[in-house]
Amino acid sequence: MQRNNSLIEFQTRREIVSSPALSLEATTIHIAEEIAVRASIEVTFAALLDQLGPYNETQVDKPMPMKLEAWPGGRWYRDLGDNNGHYWGTVQAIKKPTLLEICGPLFMSNPVITNLQYRLKETGGVTIISFRHQSFGLVLEEYRNAKNGWAHLHERMRQRAEAPRPH
């Protein structure tokens, strides 16, 4: 009988936690951008991989080097050394030099899935990158300014691709 009373006490002490319904807008991020780069598609794609990888930075003079394994199933992560780091995503699709697609949580430590897509097309010596970032899940307010971070990364990538090259 004592055991039954303990079970009843446990059940009566349990709290029911509820939260307000989340809207689609509250659970998603959608960013679309087109970047024009005055460089060949091959040079632009290489600059993109460099900027997402070892030359990544969060702001001017704030390096945050990443590792990008540029093959299907390759990881995109921040290596802190000694087997420490942050997993950002996995290369879902890559078709050099026209497509890079990554899926994963990226910078969000919440139950979130993100799809990043870079599609490149060269026309008349200018490469146009169509960028799309779509996230779904528990997207906190602090992550909603992601557009600023991508704009900085894309500008640095454009500068890298357009920089004069030794012949």
Backbone torsions as a table, in degrees:
resi	resn	phi	psi	omega
1	MET	NA	-38.3	178.9
2	GLN	-57.9	-40.9	-178.8
3	ARG	-62.7	-42.0	178.3
4	ASN	-62.8	-40.0	178.4
5	ASN	-62.9	-40.0	178.2
6	SER	-61.8	-41.9	179.5
7	LEU	-64.9	-41.6	178.6
8	ILE	-64.9	-42.3	178.3
9	GLU	-61.5	-42.8	179.8
10	PHE	-61.3	-44.5	-178.4
11	GLN	-67.1	-34.7	-179.0
12	THR	-78.1	-21.1	178.2
13	ARG	-85.4	-16.3	-177.7
14	ARG	-65.4	134.3	178.9
15	GLU	-99.1	147.7	173.7
16	ILE	-98.8	121.6	-178.8
17	VAL	-105.6	132.3	177.5
18	SER	-132.6	161.6	177.9
19	SER	-137.2	158.0	178.7
20	PRO	-65.7	153.5	178.9
21	ALA	-62.7	139.5	179.2
22	LEU	-93.5	138.3	177.7
23	SER	-86.0	164.6	177.0
24	LEU	-60.1	-40.5	179.2
25	GLU	-62.7	-34.7	-178.6
26	ALA	-75.0	-18.5	-175.9
27	THR	-110.2	8.1	-177.6
28	THR	-134.4	156.1	167.6
29	ILE	-128.6	134.1	174.5
30	HIS	-135.5	118.8	177.9
31	ILE	-127.4	130.0	175.2
32	ALA	-130.0	136.0	-177.0
33	GLU	-149.2	145.8	171.2
34	GLU	-115.6	133.1	-178.5
35	ILE	-121.3	124.7	176.4
36	ALA	-97.0	127.3	-177.7
37	VAL	-124.2	125.7	179.1
38	ARG	-84.6	70.7	178.8
39	ALA	-161.2	162.7	178.6
40	SER	-65.0	162.0	-179.7
41	ILE	-64.1	-36.4	179.7
42	GLU	-66.6	-44.8	179.6
43	VAL	-65.9	-40.5	-179.8
44	THR	-64.8	-43.7	179.8
45	PHE	-63.4	-42.2	177.9
46	ALA	-62.9	-40.7	178.8
47	ALA	-65.6	-36.5	177.4
48	LEU	-62.7	-47.8	179.0
49	LEU	-61.7	-40.5	177.6
50	ASP	-62.9	-43.5	-176.0
51	GLN	-71.7	-34.3	175.4
52	LEU	-74.9	-18.9	-177.1
53	GLY	-104.1	-115.4	-169.7
54	PRO	-66.3	-21.7	-178.2
55	TYR	-100.9	12.3	179.4
56	ASN	-62.6	144.4	175.4
57	GLU	-149.9	152.7	-178.9
58	THR	-86.1	-33.2	176.5
59	GLN	-148.5	175.2	177.2
60	VAL	-56.1	130.0	178.7
61	ASP	61.3	24.6	174.2
62	LYS	-123.2	77.8	-176.5
63	PRO	-64.1	142.5	172.7
64	MET	-142.3	71.0	-175.9
65	PRO	-59.4	140.9	-179.4
66	MET	-123.4	165.3	172.5
67	LYS	-111.5	129.0	176.8
68	LEU	-126.4	112.1	176.6
69	GLU	-87.4	102.8	-168.4
70	ALA	-83.6	66.1	173.5
71	TRP	-152.6	159.5	179.5
72	PRO	-56.6	128.4	-177.6
73	GLY	87.0	-4.3	179.2
74	GLY	-68.2	150.8	-178.0
75	ARG	-90.0	152.4	169.6
76	TRP	-123.2	115.2	-173.1
77	TYR	-153.2	163.3	174.4
78	ARG	-100.3	118.3	-178.0
79	ASP	-94.2	113.5	179.1
80	LEU	-94.7	2.0	-179.6
81	GLY	86.0	159.9	177.8
82	ASP	54.0	38.5	-179.7
83	ASN	62.0	31.2	174.8
84	ASN	-115.2	153.3	177.8
85	GLY	164.1	-168.2	-178.6
86	HIS	-131.8	122.6	175.5
87	TYR	-79.7	128.7	178.5
88	TRP	-107.2	-37.9	-178.0
89	GLY	178.6	-176.7	-179.6
90	THR	-127.8	139.7	175.6
91	VAL	-67.9	113.7	-179.2
92	GLN	-85.6	-38.9	179.1
93	ALA	-151.9	142.2	174.8
94	ILE	-146.3	129.0	174.7
95	LYS	-135.3	89.5	-175.6
96	LYS	-65.2	131.0	0.1
97	PRO	-107.2	32.7	-173.2
98	THR	-110.2	-15.8	-174.5
99	LEU	-150.3	135.6	168.1
100	LEU	-138.4	124.2	-179.8
101	GLU	-130.4	130.3	-177.5
102	ILE	-128.3	138.1	174.2
103	CYS	-127.2	146.8	-179.8
104	GLY	156.2	-174.3	-177.8
105	PRO	-78.3	-18.1	-174.2
106	LEU	56.6	-126.4	-174.4
107	PHE	-87.3	2.4	-175.0
108	MET	-98.5	123.2	178.1
109	SER	-95.6	52.4	-179.6
110	ASN	-136.6	171.1	174.3
111	PRO	-71.7	89.8	-176.0
112	VAL	-139.9	144.5	170.6
113	ILE	-123.0	138.1	-178.3
114	THR	-127.8	145.6	170.7
115	ASN	-121.4	121.0	173.4
116	LEU	-106.2	138.1	178.9
117	GLN	-138.3	128.4	173.2
118	TYR	-117.5	117.4	174.4
119	ARG	-114.5	127.1	-177.0
120	LEU	-114.7	140.2	177.0
121	LYS	-144.7	131.6	-179.8
122	GLU	-101.8	132.6	177.4
123	THR	-140.7	117.1	175.4
124	GLY	59.2	40.6	177.7
125	GLY	81.2	2.5	177.7
126	VAL	-118.1	132.4	176.3
127	THR	-99.9	127.5	175.9
128	ILE	-102.5	123.9	175.9
129	ILE	-103.9	122.6	171.2
130	SER	-96.9	115.2	-177.2
131	PHE	-108.7	137.1	176.3
132	ARG	-138.6	130.0	175.2
133	HIS	-122.4	119.5	176.5
134	GLN	-129.2	125.6	178.4
135	SER	-125.2	148.3	176.6
136	PHE	-141.6	133.7	177.1
137	GLY	144.7	-152.9	179.8
138	LEU	-81.4	83.0	-176.8
139	VAL	-91.2	110.5	179.6
140	LEU	-76.2	155.9	-178.7
141	GLU	-56.9	-36.3	-177.6
142	GLU	-63.6	-17.6	179.5
143	TYR	-92.6	-5.4	-174.0
144	ARG	-72.9	-12.9	178.2
145	ASN	-92.4	21.9	-178.8
146	ALA	-56.4	-28.1	-178.4
147	LYS	-57.4	-36.7	179.8
148	ASN	-65.3	-42.1	179.1
149	GLY	-64.3	-42.4	178.2
150	TRP	-65.4	-39.7	-179.8
151	ALA	-60.2	-42.0	179.0
152	HIS	-64.8	-47.7	179.8
153	LEU	-59.3	-43.8	-177.7
154	HIS	-67.5	-36.8	177.9
155	GLU	-65.9	-43.1	178.1
156	ARG	-64.3	-39.0	177.4
157	MET	-63.8	-43.8	178.9
158	ARG	-61.0	-45.6	178.6
159	GLN	-61.1	-41.0	179.4
160	ARG	-63.2	-44.2	-178.5
161	ALA	-68.4	-35.6	-176.1
162	GLU	-86.5	-7.3	-178.7
163	ALA	-63.5	142.1	177.7
164	PRO	-58.3	142.6	-179.4
165	ARG	-113.5	141.5	175.2
166	PRO	-67.7	144.0	-177.9
167	HIS	-93.9	NA	NA
